[in-house]
Amino acid sequence: MLTKLYVWFLDISAFAFDVDMLIQTEELSKTRESLIRAETSKKHLEEKIDGLSRRLHGNEEKLAVYERRTSTVNGIPQPAISGDMSREEQLEAEVAELRCVRYYPMFNAC
């Protein structure tokens, strides 16, 4: 009788162990999926930050060129007439525009 109880206890213990292992395996699976989602999201966000940083840099270059071309009348900035630009200023503006188009061909807002 004691032997049957001991065997029964071992069967229940093995079953409980199997159930516990299944639960832990499921939790591990969910944790791995969450990690993969987080890493993918991080990668996409880093790529987006890099793209926005390049776009900002290009726009800053363009702004610097345009700021050199402006004059002020009564403290109000007035754009210089395109014909007033020196050849160097025209080339700088063109280079800034080409850089913007090179980095962001899908955006025609450069």
Secondary structure, DSSP 8 states (H G I E B T S, - for coil): -HHHHHHHHHHHHHHHHHHHHHHHHHHHHHHHHHHHHHHHHHHHHHHHHHHHHHHHHHHHHHHHHHHHH-EEETTEEE---GGGS-HHHHHHHHHHHHHHHHH-TT----
